[in-house]
Amino acid sequence: MAPCAVAGIDARCGSLTVPENRTSRTGRTIALNIVVLPAKKQPPAADPIFYLAGGPGQGATTLAPTGIVDLALREQHDLVFVDQRGTGQSNPLDCELPGSPANPQGYLDEVFQTTVFERCRDLLAAKADLTQYTTAAAADDLDDVRAAFGYARLNLSGGSYGTRMALTYMRRHPERVRGAVLNGVAPPSLRNPLYHARESQRALDGLFDECAANPPCRAAFPRVRDEFQAVLTRLDRGPARGSLSLPGAAPVPVTISRYAFAETIRRMLYYLGSSRQVPLAVHRAHQGDFSIVVQRAAEQRRSVTRLAHGMLLSTTCTEDVARIREDDIAAMTAATFLGADRVRQQQRVCGIWPQPEQPAEGGAPVHSEAPVLLLSGTLDPVTPPHWADEALRSLPNGRHIVVPGAHGVGGPCIAQIVRDFIQTGTARDLRTACTAEVRLPPFVIK
């Protein structure tokens, strides 16, 4: 470790070398990229906070300077960020996805194309054994980092896939966990992407219901649910035309398929800022103007390229997709706007991706006596509150808090609750009255 600056913050940066194959412990090694924001109070509290990134495929060190991290926790605790194997700067398993200024139409093409990932697989084979990039191996890597720093116990803070990583660490190294904050909970029983269609339909229905109960939104978009169905019906007959504006370039013509439209709406539901624009985007599309959806699709693709999709496949193909049964697909996608396409695409790509054996524990729940704070948003389109409720059943010292929101909740109220949880080390007597005052932001009307 050596002094460094992260977005103007004094930090320490370095790496820890671990074996790629943790079973044989021979062959390639991986230099895990690490950033630590040291506690301001010295000596620091004995229990650091390890932040675990989402995706899967996001590098945790990218979280260090962002608003996702409450720097007030740094007063007493070291904040530790480790790029999980296959992400960030820890031998990243990056894949080149469709879409670029030279190929603007690619931003609206599906991500999981077999030809794209056959090429990526072959390129990555030169630097990685793709069967070794599992959540379990990454959890053991994390414990190596803990041991190298000499921490006896740690706090875990994960969002989305980061909650899966936290739960896996809790299963494999229970004695090392002082507490955990799980935001947007993805327990082992959640089989990605099987439930995307059902959960996004639920979130969209909830959003439309809220619009109908909100006078400004209802006045602006009185028939938004019918308009959404009409757009889908139109796109069933063939793609629509639109134009995409990229920075520093003139607008270019593109086409948008039914799947691209549905997937873009699903992704817009993830975040409060974009979800409040969905009724307007649907209304404009019904009028023949797909500009909002097209621009959002391009932004989403540029954002998702920051995920290491090779690592995403190495984890999800074995840990999730391999556990999906044919009957499950029909049951979970029927009568949804997304349908079965998203699941089928990932299944096809997993068919060509190297995979280890399925983990012995499969989707079994994680039991832990550690205190756990679980957080959910009411309109989360991928990890809604019932998944946290399921995880809570085997976490006897856990507490689940639900607030109005989307995928991953925050704000001053939640930040204070998390601070209190970390300080006290218990979820039982937290002051949560402020959650009753949490409100969703207004809809974007024009």
C-alpha positions, 0 to 999 in steps of 0.5 A, spaced: 500 500 500 502 507 498 499 514 499 494 516 493 489 521 492 482 518 490 477 524 487 482 529 492 481 524 498 487 522 501 487 514 500 492 508 500 492 504 494 495 497 493 494 490 491 494 483 494 496 477 490 492 471 490 492 464 486 487 464 480 485 457 482 484 457 489 483 449 489 490 447 486 493 454 488 498 453 482 498 457 475 496 464 474 495 469 480 491 475 480 493 482 483 487 484 487 486 492 486 485 495 493 483 502 495 483 504 503 480 511 505 483 511 512 479 513 518 480 520 520 480 518 527 487 514 529 487 509 531 481 507 527 475 502 530 477 495 529 472 493 524 473 496 517 467 497 512 468 493 506 464 495 500 462 490 495 460 492 488 454 490 484 453 488 477 456 483 477 462 486 474 462 492 477 469 494 480 468 496 487 474 501 487 469 505 483 465 506 489 470 510 493 469 517 491 462 517 489 455 519 493 454 511 494 459 511 500 457 515 506 464 519 508 461 520 515 463 513 516 470 514 515 470 518 521 472 512 525 472 506 520 477 505 515 473 504 508 476 498 504 474 497 496 477 491 493 476 490 486 473 483 485 477 478 481 475 479 474 473 486 475 476 493 475 483 492 475 483 485 478 484 482 471 478 484 468 474 480 464 471 485 459 468 484 453 467 489 447 459 490 447 455 492 441 454 500 440 459 506 439 460 512 435 461 508 429 456 503 430 450 507 433 445 502 432 449 497 436 446 501 442 439 499 441 441 492 439 441 486 444 447 485 449 447 478 449 449 476 442 453 469 441 457 471 436 459 477 441 461 473 447 464 467 443 469 472 440 470 475 448 471 468 450 476 466 446 480 473 447 480 472 455 482 465 454 489 468 453 489 471 460 484 467 465 481 461 466 474 463 466 471 457 470 475 460 476 471 467 477 466 465 482 462 468 487 465 463 492 472 464 490 471 472 490 469 471 498 475 467 499 479 473 496 476 478 500 478 474 506 485 474 504 485 481 504 482 482 511 487 477 514 493 481 510 491 488 513 490 484 520 483 485 521 479 480 526 472 482 524 469 487 518 463 490 516 460 488 509 456 493 505 453 491 499 448 493 494 445 489 488 449 483 486 454 486 492 449 483 497 450 476 494 457 477 495 456 479 502 451 473 504 456 468 500 462 471 505 457 470 511 456 463 509 464 462 508 467 466 513 461 467 519 466 468 524 469 474 521 463 478 520 461 484 525 455 486 521 452 487 514 448 492 510 444 489 504 441 494 499 437 491 494 437 484 496 439 478 492 439 472 496 442 465 493 435 463 491 434 469 486 436 466 479 438 472 475 435 473 470 429 469 471 425 474 475 427 480 471 420 480 467 416 479 473 419 484 477 419 489 472 412 488 470 410 489 478 414 495 478 411 498 472 404 497 474 406 500 481 409 506 477 402 507 473 398 506 479 402 512 482 401 516 476 394 515 476 393 517 483 398 523 482 394 529 479 399 532 475 401 526 472 394 523 471 392 530 468 398 529 463 398 522 461 391 520 463 391 513 458 399 512 459 397 504 461 393 504 454 398 507 451 404 503 453 400 497 450 399 500 444 406 502 443 408 494 444 403 492 439 405 497 434 412 494 435 410 487 434 409 489 427 416 491 426 421 496 429 420 504 429 424 509 427 428 514 431 434 518 431 440 518 436 444 524 438 451 523 440 456 528 444 459 532 438 455 529 432 449 530 428 443 526 430 443 519 426 437 515 424 436 508 428 431 503 429 428 501 435 425 494 436 420 491 441 425 488 445 430 494 445 424 498 447 422 494 453 429 493 455 430 500 456 423 501 460 426 496 464 432 499 465 429 506 466 425 503 472 432 501 476 433 509 478 429 514 481 431 519 476 429 515 470 423 512 473 420 518 474 420 520 466 417 513 464 410 516 463 413 521 459 417 517 455 411 512 453 407 518 451 412 521 447 413 514 444 405 513 443 405 519 439 411 516 434 417 520 438 422 515 441 427 520 442 427 519 450 427 512 449 433 512 444 437 516 448 436 512 454 438 506 451 444 509 448 446 512 455 444 505 459 449 501 454 455 506 455 454 505 462 453 498 462 460 497 458 463 499 465 461 492 467 466 486 466 461 482 462 466 476 462 466 476 470 458 477 469 457 470 465 462 466 469 458 468 475 451 468 473 451 462 468 453 457 473 450 460 479 444 462 476 442 460 469 444 453 470 438 453 475 433 455 471 428 450 469 424 450 462 417 450 466 420 456 470 421 461 464 414 460 462 411 461 469 415 467 470 415 471 464 407 470 462 403 476 461 409 481 462 412 486 457 419 484 457 417 476 456 422 471 455 427 474 451 432 476 456 432 469 459 433 466 452 439 470 450 443 469 456 441 462 456 444 461 449 450 465 451 451 461 457 451 455 452 458 457 450 461 460 456 466 455 460 463 454 467 465 450 473 461 445 477 455 448 480 456 450 488 454 445 492 449 450 496 446 452 490 440 457 492 440 455 499 439 460 504 444 463 508 444 463 516 448 468 520 447 470 527 451 477 525 446 483 525 444 485 518 440 491 516 436 490 509 434 495 505 429 495 499 425 500 495 418 499 494 418 500 486 425 496 485 424 492 478 429 487 480 430 486 487 423 488 490 422 487 498 420 480 498 427 478 496 429 481 502 424 478 506 426 471 504 433 472 506 431 475 513 428 468 515 435 465 516 438 472 519 435 472 526 438 478 528 436 482 521 432 488 520 428 489 514 427 497 512 422 498 506 422 505 503 419 509 497 424 508 492 427 504 486 433 499 486 438 501 491 435 506 496 439 512 500 438 519 502 439 522 509 434 518 512 437 512 510 444 514 511 443 516 518 440 509 520 446 506 517 451 510 521 447 508 527 447 501 525 454 501 524 456 505 531 451 500 535 452 493 532 445 492 532 439 492 528 434 492 533 433 499 536 434 503 530 431 509 530 427 509 523 421 514 524 424 518 519 422 513 513 415 515 514 417 522 511 421 519 505 417 521 498 418 519 491 420 525 487 415 528 482 414 525 475 417 529 469 411 532 465 415 535 460 
